[in-house]
Amino acid sequence: MKRLIVFGSLFFLGLGAFAQSNPAPGEWRVRLRAFHVIPQESAEVGVIGGDAQISKSFIPELDFTYFFTKNLSAELILGTTRHKVKTTGSDLSAIGGPDRAEVNLGKVWLLPPTLTLQYHYPVGKFKPYVGAGVNYTIFYNADQGPVVQDISYKNRFAFAAQAGLDFAITDRMFINADLKKIFLSTKATVDAANLTPSENPELADVLGNIQADVKIRPWLIGVGLGYRF
């Protein structure tokens, strides 16, 4: 009986300690995380056809969360990532190349600030949440690679969805795991006029404006540490 009373007392004291780390209106949380960015790419490439291939990337990320109530918050993530880009299965026979070729399109940096509205459901030390919001991706410092003479990408808005979990390790510090999906698409314009055969100069205008509709749709899988204040 004494053991049961002691156990019960410790249990309720523990619940009280857990409650102290629950979110409160006006609370801020900051996290430093590492993310693995995994594009789920596909593309419709004009003129030369084929598909797109975009490399995976690891990035550091900083985010800020503000609680409106103990259950509702907004999160803003800040980070930047670089990817290698190429086409696969492109038809280069018009310029004397193979009919199923890879074209190295260099590298490009992405700056994807993302704002989500989250719903939290605290359960003791565990603080699971789901969220949805908007992403705006800025493409910058595009390097066209060794084949074509220029490439550009359109900045775009996209829908973002997420799920995650905070786990309290002290009253202020916590561990975080987070999963996001960003439904990002863009339009790329490739200038390959430099590949025009000398005997067929009329191809220059065509190769100088190759359009590609690219779906990137990356998964972002992250873990990190956070602090509440």
Helices and strands as residue ranges (DSSP letters): H 2-20, E 28-38, E 42-45, E 51-54, E 57-67, E 72-78, E 81-90, G 93-95, E 101-111, E 114-120, E 126-143, E 150-153, E 156-168, E 173-182, E 185-191, G 193-195, H 203-207, E 210-215, E 219-228
